[in-house]
Amino acid sequence: MNAKIQETTQLQPDSLLFTPAAPAQHGAHSRLARRLVLAAALAAAAGLSYAAWRHYSTPLIPTHATATVHRADIARAISATGHVQAVITVQVGSQVSGAISELHADFNDRVTKGQIIARLDPSQLQAQLTQTQASYAATLAVVQSAQNGVQGAEAAAESAKANVDRAASVTADAQRNYDLNTNLVKEGVFARRDLDSSRAALFQAQAQQQQAVSQWTQAKAQALAARSQLEQARAQSQQSKAAVEVAQVNLDRSVIRAPIDGVVVARNVDIGQTVAASLQAPTLFLIANDLTRMQVLADIDEADIGQLRDNAEVNFTVDAFPRDTFHGRVSQIRLSPQTVQNVVTYTAVIDVANEDLKLKPGMTANISAIVAQKKNVLTVPNAAFRFQPPTNPAAPTTAAAAPASARPHRTATVWTVESHQLKPVQVQTGMTDGIVTEIAAGPLAEGAQVAVPAQQANSRAAQSVRSPFSPSGSTMRGGRR
């Protein structure tokens, strides 16, 4: 047969030389077509072989991982932000206007109550005090003059009273003479003309008595007027005295003193700067009372404020010390709401100890407030409630019968793993911290294995497939050698 093939091969050139052109081209096309068909068949066979190898050699990728049911301490917390500040912070201002002439305190200086920390130029205030003192002295002189007038009016009233008494005595004597003469005239001893004279004397005495009474009344009125003038002078004197005291107080206020013991947090003025105190006292210094005791004003969202209680434990961090966790307690929840861009928040006051002085006023605090906690409770990961078994006809019927829970709630289903079989278990859930959930009731025991989603395990298993087309069956990583 080989001899025949060789003979045929040797005769091909001669046959090509003596064969007509059209039959030669037709044979070449036939051979090319057969080769293309053969190549396509080989490629299809290789593809089917590779697909079959991929189908039968790929290991079963696990659809779940397992987690152990265990006991742990869990806590539920709410998050918020706030600002650190001193418990007592006093704004030191000026109630009088003037230029700053002296400064005796600077940033971070410790001051004591009553210590002089600044002075205003006192020249204008001193001039006002001198002016009011002169006015007060003038009113004192007016008071003295009014007192003398009262004494004179009272003396005149006493004199008028004496004239009244004298006139009354003269009137009484004239009355007695008139009565005597009337009796004598009746008896015929005394002449009627003398009776008329005694009557006239009586009328004159009565008129003088009335005049004396009127003068006495006028003197008393003058004495009352003098007393009124004295009271007016005294009132003006008191007013002038008050003006002197106000001027003295203003002069004293030109000396700025520390109202409390503490640390100067801020200084807002310099020497030579003019301070204008009109409707509102300008703030010169800001003094924090005790930096070893701080407080955090936290903005709690209205959705979380119902969970927060007084004396609740709070943990927070600050950007200056990201590795340190600070602890505090809620001392007050203020009822006044704050609305910013339609977001309602309430202010919670958190007391914090600051013995090492790490916390400084104005720092931003990232707060986590513990609103509920339980110790040594049976817990499962929240991922166990999100696990759903595969809908595979070959899977056990028990796994397909019970639904999976997408999130923890009062009644939920978890899938336990026993002998590589999934079994649903109904449980009663309790508190959750967002990572694990308390199992309040149910047949789930400590140490049991529950199924959780295993997407990462699937991806790692898929990368460990070996290809027969790679040298020595090397492992394929993401389609690359």
Secondary structure, 3 states (H helix, E strand, C coil): CHHHHHHHHHHHHHHHHHCCHHHHHHHHHHHHHHHHHHHHHHHHHHHHHHHHHHHHHCCCCCCEEEEECEEEEEEEEEEEEEEEEECCEEEEECCCCEEEEEECCCCCCEECCCCEEEEECCHHHHHHHHHHHHHHHHHHHHHHHHHHHHHHHHHHHHHHHHHHHHHHHHHHHHHHHHHHHHHHHHHCCCCHHHHHHHHHHHHHHHHHHHHHHHHHHHHHHHHHHHHHHHHHHHHHHHHHHHHHHHHHHHHHHCEEECCCCEEEEEECCCCCCEECCCCCCCEEEEEECCCCEEEEEEEEECCCHHHCCCCCEEEEEECCEEEEEEEEEEEEEEEEEEEECCEEEEEEEEEEECCCCCCCCCCEEEEEEEEEEEEEEEEEECHHHHCCCCCCCCCCHHHHHCCCCCCCCCEEEEEEEECCEEEEEEEEEEEECCCEEEEEECCCCCCCEEEEECHHHHHHHHCCCECCCCHHHCECECCEC
